[in-house]
Amino acid sequence: EKCPEESQEADISNQELLRRVFSNKLIWYICIANACLYIVRLGIPFWAPIFLKDLKGIELTGAGWQVAAYEISGIMGGIGAGWVSDKLFNGRRGPVGVFFMFSVAASLAAFWFMPEGANWLSALALSGVGFFIYGPQILTGVASADFASKKAIGTANGLVGTFGYLGIGISGAAVGRIADLYDWGGVFMFFFAAAMVGALFFALTWHHNAEGNQKKKKA
């Protein structure tokens, strides 16, 4: 038998469902954070081989395994972020997202300033970018489910995912142009700025989790 809250939610119209999602500021914060992190998430593996070859003097085969390390470490980062937010922050995704996005920025700086010939150190820095960018990527999907009602989870996830594609589009359109105008320094400043803005919007969800959100709705 359904509880009163579930029965009431089952009767929500499609228009009301959309209104609840689109008027939820927490969902919009996660949308913008997701767009920012995807600028880095897809931009780095696409451009890293060229960057490593042109400025670090690393052959494409060597660059390839560094990008592979980025992806592998990212899987561990996604698992780690979920575990930390559940166990240490009582389901709050914001604090973990902030820490990870700041760590993305720090890893990007280390990768950018790594001297030529320090192949293992640049691989470590690139792995750090992967580890810390995959964590927030996982958290955005979880957070959108936390902040939406049960019936609106699909709509909320769809909206957040759309902003991820927007971030991919921005990265694809902007990075090449920035590289032409401002060289690689401009590209890394662009990635760094995206990470910082992403951290800001995760910070706006700092005190919210699924339990607190449900209590607020019932009140």
MONORSUL-V287452 format. One record per residue. N is the residue number from 1. RES is the residue in three letters. PSI is psi in whole degrees, 0 to 359 (* if undefined). D_LAST is the distance of its C-alpha to the last C-alpha in whole Angstrom. Layout:
n->(N/N)
res->(RES/RES)
psi->(PSI/PSI)
d_last->(D_LAST/D_LAST)
This chain:
n->(1/2/3/4/5/6/7/8/9/10/11/12/13/14/15/16/17/18/19/20/21/22/23/24/25/26/27/28/29/30/31/32/33/34/35/36/37/38/39/40/41/42/43/44/45/46/47/48/49/50/51/52/53/54/55/56/57/58/59/60/61/62/63/64/65/66/67/68/69/70/71/72/73/74/75/76/77/78/79/80/81/82/83/84/85/86/87/88/89/90/91/92/93/94/95/96/97/98/99/100/101/102/103/104/105/106/107/108/109/110/111/112/113/114/115/116/117/118/119/120/121/122/123/124/125/126/127/128/129/130/131/132/133/134/135/136/137/138/139/140/141/142/143/144/145/146/147/148/149/150/151/152/153/154/155/156/157/158/159/160/161/162/163/164/165/166/167/168/169/170/171/172/173/174/175/176/177/178/179/180/181/182/183/184/185/186/187/188/189/190/191/192/193/194/195/196/197/198/199/200/201/202/203/204/205/206/207/208/209/210/211/212/213/214/215/216/217/218/219)
res->(GLU/LYS/CYS/PRO/GLU/GLU/SER/GLN/GLU/ALA/ASP/ILE/SER/ASN/GLN/GLU/LEU/LEU/ARG/ARG/VAL/PHE/SER/ASN/LYS/LEU/ILE/TRP/TYR/ILE/CYS/ILE/ALA/ASN/ALA/CYS/LEU/TYR/ILE/VAL/ARG/LEU/GLY/ILE/PRO/PHE/TRP/ALA/PRO/ILE/PHE/LEU/LYS/ASP/LEU/LYS/GLY/ILE/GLU/LEU/THR/GLY/ALA/GLY/TRP/GLN/VAL/ALA/ALA/TYR/GLU/ILE/SER/GLY/ILE/MET/GLY/GLY/ILE/GLY/ALA/GLY/TRP/VAL/SER/ASP/LYS/LEU/PHE/ASN/GLY/ARG/ARG/GLY/PRO/VAL/GLY/VAL/PHE/PHE/MET/PHE/SER/VAL/ALA/ALA/SER/LEU/ALA/ALA/PHE/TRP/PHE/MET/PRO/GLU/GLY/ALA/ASN/TRP/LEU/SER/ALA/LEU/ALA/LEU/SER/GLY/VAL/GLY/PHE/PHE/ILE/TYR/GLY/PRO/GLN/ILE/LEU/THR/GLY/VAL/ALA/SER/ALA/ASP/PHE/ALA/SER/LYS/LYS/ALA/ILE/GLY/THR/ALA/ASN/GLY/LEU/VAL/GLY/THR/PHE/GLY/TYR/LEU/GLY/ILE/GLY/ILE/SER/GLY/ALA/ALA/VAL/GLY/ARG/ILE/ALA/ASP/LEU/TYR/ASP/TRP/GLY/GLY/VAL/PHE/MET/PHE/PHE/PHE/ALA/ALA/ALA/MET/VAL/GLY/ALA/LEU/PHE/PHE/ALA/LEU/THR/TRP/HIS/HIS/ASN/ALA/GLU/GLY/ASN/GLN/LYS/LYS/LYS/LYS/ALA)
psi->(136/144/163/322/319/320/319/318/327/336/3/133/163/323/318/324/312/321/317/321/311/344/3/108/330/322/319/324/317/324/311/320/320/319/317/315/329/336/317/315/316/334/319/307/333/317/342/316/320/316/314/323/314/316/336/356/26/132/158/327/317/322/325/317/334/320/323/320/324/313/318/315/330/322/316/324/321/316/316/319/317/317/314/317/325/314/324/337/17/40/6/121/336/307/320/319/318/310/317/320/323/322/328/312/318/320/323/317/317/319/317/317/2/131/155/138/347/65/316/324/321/324/321/317/319/323/324/319/313/313/313/340/330/328/303/328/317/319/330/319/319/317/320/325/323/319/348/158/164/318/337/4/314/317/316/315/322/318/315/318/324/321/332/316/326/318/320/315/318/316/314/322/327/323/314/318/317/321/321/321/321/8/190/333/318/322/315/330/324/313/318/315/320/318/320/317/321/318/320/315/333/322/329/347/14/314/8/138/181/318/313/325/319/322/320/319/319/326/*)
d_last->(23/19/16/14/12/15/17/14/15/18/19/18/21/23/22/18/18/21/19/16/18/20/17/16/18/17/19/22/22/23/25/28/28/29/32/33/33/35/38/39/38/41/43/44/45/47/49/49/52/54/53/54/58/58/57/57/60/59/60/58/58/57/54/53/53/51/48/48/47/44/43/43/42/39/38/38/36/33/33/33/30/28/29/29/25/24/26/26/23/21/20/20/22/23/25/27/27/28/31/32/33/35/37/38/39/41/42/43/45/47/48/49/51/53/56/59/60/57/56/54/52/51/50/48/46/46/44/42/41/40/38/36/35/35/32/30/31/29/26/25/25/23/21/20/19/17/15/15/14/17/18/19/20/24/23/21/24/27/26/26/29/31/30/32/35/35/35/38/40/40/41/44/45/45/46/50/50/49/51/54/53/52/53/51/50/48/47/45/44/42/41/40/38/36/35/34/32/30/29/28/25/25/24/21/19/20/17/15/16/14/12/11/10/9/6/5/5/4/0)
